[in-house]
């Protein structure tokens, strides 16, 4: 790839293909955002955090009873429902915005650095067709918004590495700060970004083979320094209070387990090579990422100064530093390794590392054979997306997939002439409360929650909604009315 002309020129027809792919994905996530039942954590954010002033949250503890307040996401939710009213769609609109931003910058990256349309399309698949990642663009949780801001930040980081333009560095850090404010787990990204950023500042003067020594320019150092100061003052109070409440203790005990769980979630229970599907995908991912890492490091130090060698090294360096940051915080701060949705930010980074590795492979090996491999990966990615296409459920909150349907059913069967007492298992309570409020179900005179300890003791409620696995704990005073999707069962006294 030419140093001074990195942009990949593609035809209008090929541009149209990326446009329609992106449009299709955005329609998919928008439909899910409109029709998926609200989830427990989304409803909790709506009731506990959306009513509060975000600006007061930076310096006081009244809105840090839990880590469910993703500041930038909550702020945009306030604006969205203020303009358009309260609905599933308006609550989730900020993360749809995150998806729009993610699509723009992920496509911009692959068409900028690819020499072939099919390799660019493989990069698109790596970055955009992971079904677990896609889920978070349709949920009001901050992860989708954060991933979008992170991808914007990475794009401007690569542009800054190309030419050192100061404003590109500023845009990069603005994206990283917004990602952190969208969800605090992106602090790992910000720290890793700063490591890469400082390395390339120093590389410009100490590693590059310049014929004449350039005067050292300290101006670029101000960007990570200022961003660190801003984040320190904004997040000092929230982090202290959340840490004291044990909100950062969730996760797994090893980095390998974190990686395997993320691959397993991405496979989405598809038994391609049952019972070895997860193992095969873990092995394939490790081989591809390891190949990309080794080639990126080797190419950078051998051909230091070319655009693609710097881009490749930047991407794999970012991936390595993010993984290292989780190891460091585990041993120094006793924080567990990222798991499930908390690790979702790793998926775009892994996707980018896989893409640049494949681009390197394309440049070094016979092009026809690489194109064949690319076509196989594209077909598999599209097939995997098709097989995991889901307009009803979401993996992390599958139990709430039918809560809206249950409340609609209550709206039909509750007697008109009395106030009914409805008790629900505790994980169903926030979403049930949300729809009780949205549907104006005044016939629910009392909505209470039960848990594992109190479920068998509940005998006063007129209706009882519990998990299917807990039906044996229901009192004999209740009779089964209806089952909802295999997740919940409604009983009547």
Secondary structure, DSSP 8 states (H G I E B T S, - for coil): --SS-------HHHHHHHHHHHHHHHHHHHHHHHHS---HHHHHHHHHTTTS-HHHHTT-STT-SSTT--HHHHHHHHHHHHHH-SSHHHHHHHHHHHHHHHHHHHHHHHHHH-SSHHHHHHHHHHHH--HHHHHGGGSTTSHHHHHHHHHHHHHHHHHHHHH--HHHHHHHHHHHHHHHHH-GGGHHHHHHHHHHHHHHHHHHHHTS--SS------TTHHHHHHHHHHHHHHHHHHHHHHHHTTTT--SBS-HHHHHHHHHHHHHTT--TTTTSHHHHHHHHHHHHHHHHHHHHHHHHHHSTT-HHHHHHHHHHHHHHHHHHHHHHHHHHH---B--GGGGTHHHHHHHHHHHHHHHHHHHHS-HHHHHHHHHHHHHHHHHHHHHH--SS--STTGGGTTHHHHHHHHHHHS-TTS-EEEEEEHHHHHHHHHHHHHTT-TTEEEEEEE-TTTGGG--S-SEEEEEGGGGGGS-TT-EEEEEETTTEEEEE-
